[in-house]
Amino acid sequence: MSESNAEAVASAVAAGGWRRATGIAGVAIGVVAAGAAAGVAIERLTVGRGMRQKARLALDSAGPYGGLRGTPGTAYADDGTELYYEVDDVDGGDGGGTAGRAALTGRRRRLFGRRAPAPVTVVFSHGYCLNQDSWHFQRAALRGVVRTVHWDQRSHGRSGRGVTQVRDGSPVTIGELGRDLKAVIDAAAPEGPIVLVGHSMGGMTVMALADAFPELVRERVVGVALVGTSSGRLGEVNFGLPVAGVNAVRRVLPGVLKALGQRAELVEKGRRATADLFAGIIKRYSFASRDVDPAVARFAERMIESTPIDVVAEYYPAFNDHDETDALAEFADLPVLVLAGVRDLVTPSEHSEEIAGLLPDAELVLVPDAGHLVMLEHPELVTDRLADLLARAGAVPAATTVGGYGSTSSSAGPG
């Protein structure tokens, strides 16, 4: 979209408020919403709005998803942005008290048989419009087993708004996120071996770190997990839509997001008013299987809803520009896990296959009935493969398996 068109959208927002702006935005994203909207329309025939609101409140309190907390810390990016992180130490330093440590000791014995022998820190990086809690199941399973660091990317979760973005109006770059990750590592894990785990944008962040700081990878990184991510060519992804439709969206969406981001308060009111529609879109692009626990689906929805529209706009251009293919060479001699959902519409599994093709010794795992949020949709499988990677990296005992924890089917809780 040209700058003049973006300005026209901004003017429409100012002149006509939310109602008029959404009419213009709808031209851009209507093709994306169509399938989800049909499902929402059917639901509205049978379930009243008040009932749906009550159901969302019930789901919000139904489980402990996103309730795990660790020892907090703050790192500072090179532009001064505050980056929030939490550490879960092997000794139970997670704020859980004596009872919490006892429970962790029991879980450690159940999962791995004994305490992890190597002082390795596993650093988890989350994806676009999510936060550190997206690793809930893996964090719960690994607590007390290996030292972990979970952090919120700039302008996400509990981290501060990107200073450069607020000051200059500049979009975020993936390279910037790689430098942010370096700042978190320097603060939370300044020495010792590390394993890098990244989902979607978090995987891109890991690649950008390797590109900017290859010596860190050579000297300290002992394993890498890239989950539902891509090393480039995201501008070719069609999101499961007809090519003509997605090309139309691509032409106008950056300008629309920028314009709506300038009227964030009005947009947020509109998002709340159309919560049912966006819930359908979120579910379509997050999960593929039918038996995901509704509380988990609602948990994902809350994370995505919490990302302000101006932050969405700041990040969007980075994905078309992203190409860290050359940086993958830094992982060639390391244990690497590449994992993706076969039905991922956001970062298609073909992108993971291409990554694995450039890393011949990597383990490639394609999950048939899984979408983009595979670590929430099939947590047992993801945690099991991650545990195997940690064993290969020397972070946990060999022949480690994880079972009986983390099912999200409607007949099982979080374990």
C-alpha positions as CSV (number, residue, x, y, z in Angstrom):
1,M,0.0,0.0,0.0
2,S,1.4,3.4,-0.9
3,E,2.0,6.1,1.8
4,S,-0.8,8.2,0.4
5,N,-3.2,5.2,0.7
6,A,-2.1,4.7,4.3
7,E,-2.7,8.3,5.0
8,A,-6.2,8.0,3.5
9,V,-6.9,5.2,5.9
10,A,-5.6,7.2,8.8
11,S,-7.8,10.1,7.7
12,A,-10.8,7.8,7.5
13,V,-10.2,6.7,11.1
14,A,-9.9,10.3,12.3
15,A,-13.0,11.4,10.4
16,G,-15.3,8.5,10.8
17,G,-14.0,6.7,13.9
18,W,-13.8,3.0,14.3
19,R,-16.9,2.0,12.3
20,R,-15.6,3.7,9.1
21,A,-12.0,2.5,9.6
22,T,-13.0,-1.1,10.0
23,G,-14.9,-0.8,6.7
24,I,-11.6,0.0,4.9
25,A,-9.6,-2.6,6.9
26,G,-12.2,-5.2,6.1
27,V,-11.4,-4.9,2.4
28,A,-7.9,-6.0,3.3
29,I,-8.6,-8.8,5.8
30,G,-12.1,-10.0,4.8
31,V,-10.8,-12.9,2.8
32,V,-8.8,-14.1,5.8
33,A,-11.8,-13.9,8.1
34,A,-14.4,-15.5,5.8
35,G,-14.0,-19.1,6.9
36,A,-13.8,-18.2,10.6
37,A,-16.8,-15.9,10.3
38,A,-18.9,-18.7,8.9
39,G,-18.2,-20.8,12.0
40,V,-19.0,-17.8,14.3
41,A,-22.3,-17.2,12.5
42,I,-23.4,-20.8,13.0
43,E,-22.5,-20.5,16.7
44,R,-24.6,-17.4,17.0
45,L,-27.6,-19.3,15.9
46,T,-27.4,-21.5,19.0
47,V,-25.5,-19.6,21.6
48,G,-26.4,-16.1,22.9
49,R,-23.7,-13.4,23.3
50,G,-24.2,-13.3,27.1
51,M,-23.6,-17.1,27.2
52,R,-20.5,-16.8,25.1
53,Q,-19.1,-14.1,27.4
54,K,-19.8,-16.3,30.5
55,A,-18.1,-19.2,28.7
56,R,-15.0,-17.2,28.1
57,L,-14.8,-16.1,31.7
58,A,-15.2,-19.7,32.8
59,L,-12.5,-20.8,30.5
60,D,-10.2,-18.1,31.8
61,S,-10.4,-19.6,35.3
62,A,-10.5,-23.2,34.2
63,G,-6.8,-24.0,34.3
64,P,-3.4,-22.9,35.4
65,Y,-2.2,-22.1,31.9
66,G,0.2,-19.2,31.9
67,G,0.2,-19.2,35.7
68,L,3.8,-20.4,36.2
69,R,6.2,-17.8,37.4
70,G,9.9,-17.8,38.1
71,T,12.6,-15.5,39.6
72,P,12.1,-12.2,37.7
73,G,14.8,-10.1,36.1
74,T,15.3,-7.3,33.6
75,A,17.7,-7.0,30.8
76,Y,18.2,-3.9,28.7
77,A,18.4,-3.8,24.9
78,D,20.9,-1.7,23.1
79,D,18.3,1.1,22.7
80,G,17.3,0.9,26.4
81,T,14.2,-1.2,26.0
82,E,13.4,-3.1,29.2
83,L,13.3,-6.8,28.5
84,Y,11.5,-8.9,31.2
85,Y,12.7,-12.5,31.8
86,E,12.2,-15.2,34.5
87,V,14.5,-17.9,35.6
88,D,13.5,-21.4,36.8
89,D,16.5,-22.8,38.6
90,V,17.1,-26.5,39.2
91,D,17.2,-26.0,42.9
92,G,13.6,-24.9,42.9
93,G,14.3,-21.1,42.9
94,D,11.0,-20.4,41.3
95,G,9.1,-18.6,44.0
96,G,7.1,-21.8,44.8
97,G,8.3,-22.1,48.5
98,T,8.9,-25.4,50.3
99,A,5.8,-27.2,49.1
100,G,6.5,-26.1,45.5
101,R,10.1,-27.4,45.7
102,A,8.8,-30.8,47.0
103,A,6.4,-31.1,44.2
104,L,9.1,-30.2,41.7
105,T,11.4,-32.9,43.2
106,G,8.7,-35.5,42.7
107,R,8.1,-34.4,39.1
108,R,11.8,-34.5,38.4
109,R,12.0,-38.1,39.6
110,R,8.9,-39.0,37.6
111,L,10.1,-37.5,34.4
112,F,13.9,-38.0,34.4
113,G,14.7,-40.3,37.4
114,R,17.5,-38.0,38.7
115,R,18.7,-34.4,38.7
116,A,20.3,-33.0,35.5
117,P,24.1,-33.4,35.7
118,A,25.1,-30.5,33.5
119,P,24.8,-26.8,34.4
120,V,23.1,-26.0,31.1
121,T,20.6,-23.1,30.7
122,V,17.7,-23.5,28.2
123,V,16.6,-20.1,26.8
124,F,13.0,-20.1,25.4
125,S,12.0,-17.4,22.8
126,H,8.3,-17.0,22.0
127,G,6.5,-16.0,18.8
128,Y,4.7,-13.0,17.3
129,C,1.7,-11.8,19.4
130,L,2.5,-14.3,22.1
131,N,4.6,-14.2,25.3
132,Q,6.8,-16.4,27.4
133,D,3.7,-18.3,28.8
134,S,3.2,-19.9,25.4
135,W,5.8,-22.5,26.6
136,H,3.6,-23.3,29.6
137,F,3.6,-27.1,29.2
138,Q,7.3,-27.4,28.4
139,R,8.2,-25.1,31.3
140,A,6.1,-27.2,33.7
141,A,7.6,-30.4,32.6
142,L,11.2,-29.2,32.8
143,R,10.9,-27.4,36.1
144,G,13.4,-28.7,38.6
145,V,15.1,-30.7,35.8
146,V,17.2,-28.1,34.0
147,R,17.7,-24.4,34.4
148,T,15.5,-22.4,32.1
149,V,15.0,-18.8,31.1
150,H,11.8,-17.5,29.6
151,W,11.6,-13.9,28.3
152,D,9.1,-11.6,26.6
153,Q,10.1,-10.0,23.3
154,R,10.1,-6.2,23.2
155,S,6.5,-4.8,23.4
156,H,5.2,-8.2,24.3
157,G,4.1,-9.6,27.7
158,R,5.8,-7.9,30.6
159,S,8.6,-6.3,28.6
160,G,8.6,-2.6,27.9
161,R,7.5,-0.9,24.7
162,G,10.3,-0.8,22.1
163,V,12.2,2.5,22.7
164,T,13.2,2.8,19.1
165,Q,9.7,2.2,17.9
166,V,8.1,4.7,20.2
167,R,10.8,7.3,19.7
168,D,11.3,7.1,15.9
169,G,8.2,5.3,14.7
170,S,10.6,2.7,13.2
171,P,9.4,-0.9,12.6
172,V,11.0,-3.8,14.5
173,T,13.6,-5.8,12.6
174,I,14.5,-9.5,13.2
175,G,18.1,-8.4,13.6
176,E,17.0,-6.2,16.5
177,L,15.4,-9.1,18.2
178,G,18.6,-11.1,17.9
179,R,20.4,-8.4,19.8
180,D,17.6,-8.4,22.4
181,L,18.1,-12.1,22.9
182,K,21.9,-11.5,23.4
183,A,21.0,-8.9,26.1
184,V,18.8,-11.4,27.9
185,I,21.5,-14.1,27.7
186,D,24.1,-11.7,29.1
187,A,21.8,-10.8,32.0
188,A,20.2,-14.2,32.8
189,A,22.9,-16.7,31.7
190,P,26.2,-14.9,31.5
191,E,28.3,-18.1,31.6
192,G,28.0,-21.8,31.0
193,P,26.5,-23.8,28.1
194,I,23.1,-22.8,26.7
195,V,20.4,-24.4,24.6
196,L,18.4,-22.1,22.4
197,V,14.7,-22.8,21.8
198,G,12.5,-20.6,19.6
199,H,9.0,-20.8,18.2
200,S,8.0,-19.0,15.0
201,M,9.4,-15.4,15.4
202,G,11.4,-16.8,18.4
203,G,13.1,-19.2,16.0
204,M,13.9,-16.3,13.7
205,T,15.3,-14.4,16.7
206,V,17.6,-17.4,17.4
207,M,18.8,-17.3,13.8
208,A,19.4,-13.5,14.1
209,L,21.5,-14.1,17.2
210,A,23.7,-16.6,15.4
211,D,24.1,-14.2,12.5
212,A,25.2,-11.3,14.7
213,F,27.1,-13.2,17.4
214,P,28.6,-16.3,15.8
215,E,31.3,-16.5,18.4
216,L,28.6,-16.9,21.1
217,V,27.2,-19.9,19.2
218,R,30.6,-21.5,18.8
219,E,31.7,-21.0,22.4
220,R,28.5,-21.6,24.4
221,V,25.5,-23.0,22.5
222,V,25.3,-26.8,22.8
223,G,21.8,-27.3,21.2
224,V,19.1,-25.6,19.2
225,A,15.4,-26.2,18.8
226,L,13.5,-24.4,16.0
227,V,9.8,-24.9,16.3
228,G,7.3,-23.8,13.6
229,T,9.6,-21.3,12.1
230,S,11.2,-20.1,8.9
231,S,14.6,-18.9,7.7
232,G,13.1,-16.7,5.0
233,R,10.7,-16.3,2.0
234,L,7.7,-15.6,4.3
235,G,6.4,-13.2,1.6
236,E,5.4,-16.3,-0.4
237,V,3.2,-17.9,2.3
238,N,-0.5,-17.9,1.3
239,F,-2.0,-18.7,4.7
240,G,-4.2,-21.3,3.2
241,L,-5.9,-18.7,1.0
242,P,-6.3,-18.4,-2.8
243,V,-3.3,-16.7,-4.3
244,A,-5.2,-13.8,-5.7
245,G,-6.8,-13.1,-2.3
246,V,-3.6,-13.3,-0.3
247,N,-1.8,-11.0,-2.8
248,A,-4.6,-8.4,-2.4
249,V,-4.2,-8.7,1.4
250,R,-0.4,-8.2,1.2
251,R,-0.7,-5.1,-0.9
252,V,-2.9,-3.3,1.6
253,L,-2.3,-4.9,5.0
254,P,0.9,-3.1,6.0
255,G,-0.6,0.3,5.3
256,V,-3.9,-0.6,7.0
257,L,-2.1,-1.9,10.1
258,K,0.1,1.3,10.3
259,A,-3.0,3.5,10.0
260,L,-5.0,1.6,12.5
261,G,-2.0,1.5,14.9
262,Q,-2.1,5.3,14.9
263,R,-5.7,5.1,16.3
264,A,-5.0,2.2,18.7
265,E,-7.6,3.1,21.3
266,L,-10.4,3.0,18.8
267,V,-9.1,-0.2,17.3
268,E,-8.9,-1.9,20.6
269,K,-12.6,-1.1,21.3
270,G,-13.4,-2.6,18.0
271,R,-11.5,-5.7,18.7
272,R,-13.4,-6.2,21.9
273,A,-16.7,-5.7,20.1
274,T,-15.8,-8.3,17.5
275,A,-14.2,-10.8,19.9
276,D,-16.2,-13.8,18.5
277,L,-15.0,-13.2,15.0
278,F,-11.3,-12.8,16.1
279,A,-11.6,-15.9,18.3
280,G,-12.5,-17.9,15.2
281,I,-9.6,-16.5,13.2
282,I,-7.2,-17.2,16.0
283,K,-8.3,-20.8,16.4
284,R,-8.1,-21.4,12.7
285,Y,-4.5,-20.1,12.5
286,S,-3.3,-21.6,15.8
287,F,-4.6,-25.2,15.9
288,A,-5.4,-28.0,13.5
289,S,-6.8,-30.9,15.6
290,R,-10.4,-30.9,16.9
291,D,-9.9,-32.0,20.4
292,V,-7.8,-29.2,21.8
293,D,-8.9,-28.3,25.4
294,P,-11.2,-25.2,25.1
295,A,-9.3,-23.7,28.0
296,V,-6.0,-24.0,26.1
297,A,-7.6,-22.5,23.0
298,R,-8.9,-19.6,25.1
299,F,-5.4,-19.2,26.7
300,A,-3.9,-18.8,23.3
301,E,-6.6,-16.3,22.4
302,R,-5.9,-14.2,25.5
303,M,-2.2,-14.0,24.7
304,I,-2.9,-12.9,21.1
305,E,-5.6,-10.4,22.2
306,S,-3.2,-8.8,24.7
307,T,-0.9,-7.6,21.9
308,P,-1.9,-4.0,21.0
309,I,-2.6,-3.2,17.4
310,D,0.2,-0.7,17.2
311,V,2.7,-3.5,18.2
312,V,1.2,-5.8,15.6
313,A,1.8,-3.1,13.1
314,E,5.4,-2.4,14.2
315,Y,6.4,-6.1,13.7
316,Y,4.6,-7.0,10.6
317,P,7.1,-5.6,8.0
318,A,9.9,-7.6,9.6
319,F,8.6,-10.9,8.3
320,N,8.8,-10.0,4.6
321,D,12.3,-8.7,5.1
322,H,13.5,-11.7,7.2
323,D,16.2,-14.0,5.6
324,E,18.6,-15.7,8.0
325,T,19.3,-18.7,5.8
326,D,23.0,-18.1,5.9
327,A,23.0,-18.0,9.7
328,L,21.9,-21.6,9.9
329,A,25.5,-22.7,9.0
330,E,26.4,-21.7,12.6
331,F,24.3,-24.6,13.9
332,A,25.8,-27.2,11.5
333,D,27.9,-29.0,14.2
334,L,25.3,-28.8,17.0
335,P,22.4,-31.1,18.0
336,V,19.4,-29.5,16.4
337,L,15.7,-30.2,16.6
338,V,13.5,-28.9,13.8
339,L,9.8,-29.4,14.5
340,A,6.6,-28.2,12.8
341,G,2.9,-28.9,12.4
342,V,2.0,-30.3,9.0
343,R,-1.1,-28.1,8.9
344,D,0.6,-24.9,10.0
345,L,-0.8,-22.1,7.9
346,V,1.4,-19.4,9.3
347,T,4.9,-20.9,8.8
348,P,4.3,-23.9,6.7
349,S,6.1,-27.1,7.4
350,E,7.9,-26.9,4.1
351,H,10.0,-24.1,5.6
352,S,11.1,-26.4,8.4
353,E,11.9,-29.1,5.9
354,E,14.1,-26.5,4.1
355,I,15.9,-25.7,7.3
356,A,16.5,-29.3,8.0
357,G,17.8,-29.8,4.5
358,L,20.5,-27.2,5.3
359,L,21.3,-29.0,8.5
360,P,21.7,-32.7,7.5
361,D,22.3,-33.9,11.1
362,A,19.2,-32.2,12.5
363,E,16.3,-34.2,13.7
364,L,13.2,-33.2,11.6
365,V,9.8,-33.9,13.3
366,L,6.6,-33.2,11.3
367,V,3.5,-33.5,13.4
368,P,0.5,-34.5,11.2
369,D,-2.4,-33.1,13.1
370,A,-0.9,-29.8,14.3
371,G,-1.1,-26.2,13.4
372,H,1.1,-23.2,14.3
373,L,0.9,-23.5,18.1
374,V,2.1,-27.1,18.1
375,M,3.7,-26.7,21.6
376,L,0.3,-26.0,23.0
377,E,-1.6,-28.4,20.7
378,H,0.6,-31.5,21.2
379,P,2.7,-30.6,24.3
380,E,3.7,-34.2,25.2
381,L,5.2,-34.8,21.8
382,V,7.0,-31.4,21.7
383,T,8.3,-31.9,25.3
384,D,9.5,-35.4,24.5
385,R,11.5,-34.4,21.5
386,L,12.9,-31.4,23.4
387,A,13.9,-33.7,26.2
388,D,15.7,-35.9,23.7
389,L,17.5,-32.8,22.3
390,L,18.6,-31.9,25.9
391,A,19.9,-35.4,26.4
392,R,21.9,-35.2,23.2
393,A,23.2,-31.8,24.3
394,G,24.3,-33.2,27.7
395,A,21.7,-31.1,29.7
396,V,19.7,-34.1,31.1
397,P,20.4,-37.8,31.5
398,A,20.5,-40.0,28.4
399,A,17.5,-42.0,27.3
400,T,15.2,-39.4,29.0
401,T,11.5,-39.6,28.0
402,V,8.5,-37.6,29.1
403,G,5.1,-39.2,29.3
404,G,1.7,-38.7,30.8
405,Y,2.0,-34.9,31.1
406,G,0.5,-32.1,29.1
407,S,-2.4,-33.6,27.1
408,T,-4.8,-30.9,25.9
409,S,-7.6,-33.2,24.9
410,S,-11.0,-32.3,26.3
411,S,-10.9,-35.3,28.5
412,A,-7.6,-34.5,30.2
413,G,-6.3,-31.6,32.2
414,P,-2.8,-30.2,32.3
415,G,-1.4,-33.0,34.4
